Amino acid sequence: MTLKNNQAYHDVDQKYYLQTFRRYPIVLEKGDGATVWDVEGNRYVDALAGIAVNNVGHNHPNVVNAIREQAGKLIHISNFYLSRPQAELSQKLVEMSGLDRVFFSNSGAESVEGAIKIARKYAHSKGHGGTVISMSGSFHGRTLATIATGKKATQEGFEPIPQGFTQATFNDIESVKKLVNNETAAIIVEPIQGEGGINVAEKQFITDLRALCDEKDLVLIFDEIQCGMGRTGRWFTKDYFGVQPDIMTLAKGLGGGVPVGAILSNEKVSQALNYGDHGTTFGGNPLACAAALATIQTIEEENLLKAAVEKGKWLNDKLSELNEPSIKQIKGKGLMVGVEFDFETKPLVAEMLKNGVLANATAGNILRLVPPLNITYPELEEVLRGLKISLQNLREHG
């Protein structure tokens, strides 16, 4: 099927696809680094990177070649058998994280579901209940269990919501302590909240959570699905805090665009699981693992952790220099940037699209900028120009 323009493809989408997304009026066809083109040949700088997924950009030759090579050997074999890429990726992630075990999944939500299962199995082995404490402003996925950890708005119409979940206030350790009892199994937290508005956890809060979990023998889960894999300038945001969780979940940037997630856990909680307690058909397939290995290798070889720090600081400084009165604050770490405005940012994102920049609005009034880690400085300049022109257009035309 070859159609003529963006609208023609959107007509097909409206007719056939389950309408759960409010899509922007373009149809992307190809990409290179931090630049993408639609089917009409219009060019855009991608400051969203598939929502912090394409950490090494679009069409990186290392990732493309790894996928091509692996597709010519094995794509899927099930987990009755081991593949070379899965074994190599397992070792690599354990060595990078300092945790002891890994389990591969297909997505972030599936990683969180698996983490909850491990935590509950461990808690039950210690005579605890299965309640999981999450944080206000959190987002851990769209499955029934993961929406139970999040905002009420995501739960409406999907009742009955799974039981065994309760919520404390982000960055408020006393609110967490009030909820802890013998029914508590685990505490789950994003070191930097993504969908919640690029809210960075305070170091003392993370330290206190670790101490509380040690004291009460609870499982501490870090959700690094969005903030992990080099996004903030460290492999994992936990490394900024010097705190090791019992379980850490990954996805998004792990596979360079290929769907793959991971659950990393320490030996203490891992030993609670027996053969058959968890499983997956597609998780950790050779193709996804090969893509992940190539992504990690690229981040290492191109020194993209350092690039994320330097470019993040540059972007933060340039945003501050705009002296834009509607900007309330700039949040985040590395190339995980949230610009808080005094107005709803969806119209701003739509206007930026018209000016050749892909970005995202989240948490109402936050502009989320999570470009590829290898975005160039000229491309970042284009992002800033698009933002400035869009702000001016909104002021002039409403």
N, C-alpha and C positions, 0 to 999 in steps of 0.2 A: 504494500500500500504506500503510494507516494502522493501526498497531497500538496497543495500549492502554498499554504501559508499557516501561520499560527492559529488563526480562527478555525480553519477547516479541521485541524486536529482536535481543537477544543470541542468542536461540535461532536466529533466521534466520542471523546471522553465523556461528555454530558449524556450521551445516549447509552453508553455501555458500562462505564465504570461506576462502582458504588460511590455515591457522592458524600464522602466523609472529609474531603479536603477543599478548602477555598483556594484554588490555584491562582497563581499570577498568569496574566494573559500571554505567555510566551511558551514555546516548545523548544527545549534545548536539544541540540543535535550533536555537538562535539565540544571538546575542551582541550586545553593545553596549559599546564601549570595552573595559574590562577585566573585564566581567561577562558570564557565559554562563548559559544555562538548559538543562535537559534536557527530554526529552519528557514528563516528569511535572510539569514546572513548577518543579522545584527549582533554586535559584539558587546560583551559585558565583562566587568571585573567581578570575580566571585569572592565576596567577603563573607560568605556563609559556609562554603566548602561542604555542602551537603549536610549541614548542621554539625560542624566539627568532625566530619568523617574523612574528607579528602586531605589528610594532613600533609601528604607529599604532592598535592595538586592533582589535576586531571591528566590522565594519559602518561604518567611517568614511565619512561622506558624500562626501568628496573621492574616495576610491578607488572607492566604489560608483558614483558618477556617471561617473567616467572609464571604468569597465568598461561601464556601460550605453551610454554615448555611442559608445564604440569598437565595441561589439558590433553596433550599428546601422549601422556603416560597413563594417568589415573585421575578421574574426577571424583568418583564416589566409590567407597568400598564397604561402608557401615563400620561400626565400632566393634564388630566381631573380630576385625583384623586391624593391625597397626600399619600405618604408613610412615615412610621416612620423614615427610614434612611435619607430621603431627609430633613425632618423637623429638625432632629438632626444635620445634616451636615450644614444646613443653619445657625442655631444658632451658631454653633462652629466657622465657618469661619468669621461671622460678629464679634463675640467677639474677635477672634484672630487679625483681621485686623483693627478694629476701624471704618470700614465703616458701612453702614446702611442696604444695600440690597444685595441679591445675586441672580444670575440666572445661572442655570447649562446648560452646553453645552456638546458636544462630543469631542472637540479638542481645541487646541490652536488657530488655524486659525478661527474657529467658534466663539471663545470667542472674538477675535479681531473684527470680523465682527459685533458681537452684540454690542461691545463697541462703534464702529463707528456709529451704528444706534442710540444708546442712545445719544451720543454726538450731532449728527446732529438734533435729535428731540428737544433737549434742545436749541441748537443754533437757530433753526427756531422759537422757542417760544419766543426768545429774539430779533428777527429781524435780526439775522446774517445769513450769507450764510453757506455752508456745507463743506468748504475746510478743510482738515486735513493736518497738517504739521508733517512730520516724519523726521528722522535723517539719515544722510549719514552712511553707514555701517549697517543699520538696517535690521532685518528680522522679519516679523510678520506672515508669513504663505505662503501658495501656492494657495489660492483662487484668483480670479481675483481682488477683492478689496485689499487683503493683498499684492499681488505682486505690486500693484500700489503704495504702500508705500515704496517699496524696490528698489533693484538694477535694472538697465536697462537690465542686462543680463537675469534676470528672466522673463522679459516681452516680449522678442523677440519671435515673431511668434504667440502671443496671442492678438494682436491688434484687435479691438480698446480697449485700456486700459481704465477702468472707469475713469471718470474725477473727479476733486475735490480733488486732492492730489498734494502736493508739498513737497520739501525736503530742509531742512537746514543742517548745518554742526554740527555734534555731538560735544558737549562741547564748542560750540561757540554761546553764547547768542545773540550777535549782528546779526549773520546770521539769527537767528530766528525772531528777532524783525523786520528785513527788510521785512519779508514775511507776517507779521500780518496786516490784514485790516478787513473791515466789512464783508468780505466773509469768514473769518476764523471761524471755529467752534471749533477746538480742536488741541492739540499738543500731539503726542504719542511718547513715549521714552522707551527704555529698560534701566533700571538702570545699568545693565551690559549687553552689547551686546554679544550674544552667537555666532551665525553664523558669525557675523562680526569680530570675533577674540578675544573674551573675553576682550572687552574694557570697563573699569569701568568709569562711569560718575563721573565728578568732583562734589564735594558737592556744590560748589558755583553755578555751572551750574544748578543743580536740584533746588536749592533755588531760583535762578533767574527765572527759568521756572514757579515755583509756584507763584512768585510775579507778573510776566507778565500775567499769566492766571487770577489772582485775579483782576488785574488792568483792563483788557480788557473783563472780564467775559467770558473767554474761558474755555473749559473743558480740564483738564490735565489727560492724560491716561498713566498709567505705565503698560508696558507689562512685567510681571514677570513670564511668562510661563516657562522659563528656569531657571531663577535665584531665583525663589520663592520656597516656601515649604521646607525651611531649608537648601537649597543647599549652601548658603553662611555663615551659622552659625547663622542666624536670620530667623524667619519664613518668613519674606519678606525683600528684600534688601532695600526697602524704609525706614526701621527702622534704617538703618545706617545713613540716611540723616536727619531724623527727619522731613520729609516732607510727607504730606498726599495727595495723588492724589484724583481726583474726581471719577475716575474709575480705577480699577486694573484688569488685566486679568491673569488667572491661567490655567494650564493644567499639562502636563508632570508628575512631581513628586506627584501630588495630589492624584492619585488613586493607587499608588504602582504597576503600570503596567497595570491596567485596564483603558481603555480610558474614561476620564472625564475631562471636563474643567469648568471654572467658571468665571463669570463676577461679580465683586463687585463694588458697587457704593454708593455714598453718597445720602442723601435724596434730596438734591437740584436738582441734575440731574435726579434722579429716578422719581420724580414727573412729569416729562415731558411725560412719557410713559402712554398710556391708554391701557385698555384691548384690546387684539388683535394686538397690535403694534409689538409684537415679540413672537416667539414660537419655540417649538422643539418637535419632537416625542420621541426621545430616551434620550435627555438630562435630567440628574438627575434621571435616573431610579434607582430602589432600589438596584440592584446589584452593580452598580458603586458607589453609595453613601455609601454603606456598606463597600466597599473596601477602600474608601477615609477615612472614620471614623477610620478604623483599622490602616491605614497608619499613620494618625495623632497621634493616641493613642500610636503607637509603637515609633514614634519619641520622644514623650513626656516621655514615660516610660523608654526608653533606653538612654535618655539624648543625643540624636544625634545632637542637635544644638551645644552643647559644643564639641562633637566629631568632627563635621565638622570644627570648628575653630582650634582645636588642631591638627587634622590630616592634615588640610590644611597648617598650619604653618610648621609642620614637613616635609611635602612633598616639600614645597617651599624651606626650608632650605637645604634639601638633594639634590634638583635639583641645587641649587646654589653651593653646595660643589662639584658637578661634575667637576666644572671648565672647562666646555665644551666650546671651543672657538666659536663654531657655534651657541650657544645660545645668542640671543641679549637681551632678557628680559623675565621675568616671571610675568604674569599678573593674576588678578582675586581676588576673596575673598573666604575664606573657601575652600570647595572642588569643586570649579568652577575655574579650573586652565588652563591658556593658556601659553604655552611655545613657544616663538617666536624664530625661527631659521633664519639663513641667506640663507636658501634654501627651496624649495617646500617640504612639509612634507608628501605628499601622499606615496612616496616610503618608508619613515620611518615607517609609519603606517603599510604598507604591510610587512615590515621586522619584526616589533614588533609582528605581528600576527604569523609569523613563529616561534617566540620565546615565544609564549604562552601568549601574552598580547593583549587585545582588546582596541584600542584607536581610535582617530579620527583626521583627518586633516581638518582644516577649514581656510577660508580666505587666502588660498595660502600657507603661511609659518608658520601657527600656529598648534602646537600639542595640541589638546583639551583633558584634563583629567577631567572627571566628574564621578568618581566612586560612588558606593553606600556609603551612609553616615556611614554605619556600616562595611565598609571594615576593615579588620584587619591590624595591622602593618606588620606582616609577608607577607600578600598579597601585601601591598604597597612596601615592599622590593623587591618582585618579579617584580612589575611594573618597579622599578628602574633598576633592573638587566636586564630585557628585553630591556629597553631603551638603556642602556650602550652597551650591546652586539650588538644591532641593529645598533647603531651609528658606532661601530667599523666595523661591516660587510659592511656597506655602504661605509666607507672610503677605505676599502681593496678591495671591489669588484665593487664599483660604483653603 
